Amino acid sequence: MNRKLLKITTALTALGLGAAAVVVGTAGTAAATPSAPDISVHGIVASLGIGRPNPYRYLPKVPSFQLTSQTVKDGRPLPKPQFSGVFGAGGQDISPQLSWSDFPKNTKSFTVSMYDPEAPTGSGFLHWLVSDIPGTTTSLPVNAGALSSTTLPAGAFQLNADSGMPRYIGAAPPAKSGEHDYFITVTALDVPKTGLTATTSGALFAFSTDSHVVGRATLVCPTWG
């Protein structure tokens, strides 16, 4: 048996799901069934680092902390309001409510982002990026990512990300494109300000702040196109 499939099957068996919860492709790999994606399988595969793109997999390891939401749920598809209306996906471009706790004591600020590594661009798609959230902040209300938001904490600002607009842009998976893993992430930094601007690219932002990351918490919302 393929080693990756063996790891997945072993994990499934331990949870009482059985090997029938996955489909074996012709190359001997495992994939979620498109007609009825199994969220439990997705979580297991993601935790094992098998098959699904993880934008943080090759970055330096940092502590995790608690991240919850009243709007979205880890391992579950994004609700329709969190899809994009601007990009014609039938949603409302409403950013989710987020709360976090138990972050490292040396945290001075936070960034919040939503990223789809499977967007058909060759580099994924950064839907949302907020910088300079004060280290005393522990939550963002729903729709804090609105254009010209008035509910972000003082000093925080939104970057243009990949839409070219300083706001939250919801999910817009192309039709019949399969599963997209939307990574909603709160990153803890050891500096109060990044010194960057709204026009800084997502890649340059990540490169510039990498050495200041002290913690990271992520909700992954697998959503089908």
BELTARA-V155516 format. One line per field, one symbol per residue. phi: phi as a letter, one per 20 degrees, with the letter a starting at -180 (. if undefined). psi: psi as a letter, one per 20 degrees, with the letter a starting at -180 (. if undefined). burial: 1 if it has 24 or more other ideal C-beta (glycine too) atoms within 12 Angstrom, else 0. Layout:
phi=???
psi=???
burial=???
This chain:
phi=.gffffffffffffemenfffcdeefenddbffgfbgefffgfffffemdnefcfdfdegfcfebfccbedccgncfffgfeeeegemendcldfffccbblegfefdacccbccdfegfcncmbeebbdcmfgfefcacfgmfefflgddffgnfbeefleencfafdffbfggmeneceeeecddedecfcemdcfefffffgfffdgfdfdabccdddfcee
psi=qpgghggggggghhjkhqiiiqpprhjjrqqqohhmpohggggggghikpgppoijhjrpprqrrpprqigrppjqqprhhjrphhjkjjajloqqqqqqrkrqhjphrqqprppoijqmiijapohppprkpqiipjqprqkijqplqjjqqphqqqrhbiijpmrpprqlpqpkjbppooooppppqjqhqhjrrhjpqgghggghigijpiqpppppnopp.
burial=000110011011000000001100000001110000111111111101011111110000010010111011111111101111011010111111111100110011111111111110000111111111111011110111110010011001111111101111111110000011111111111110010101010100110010011111111111111
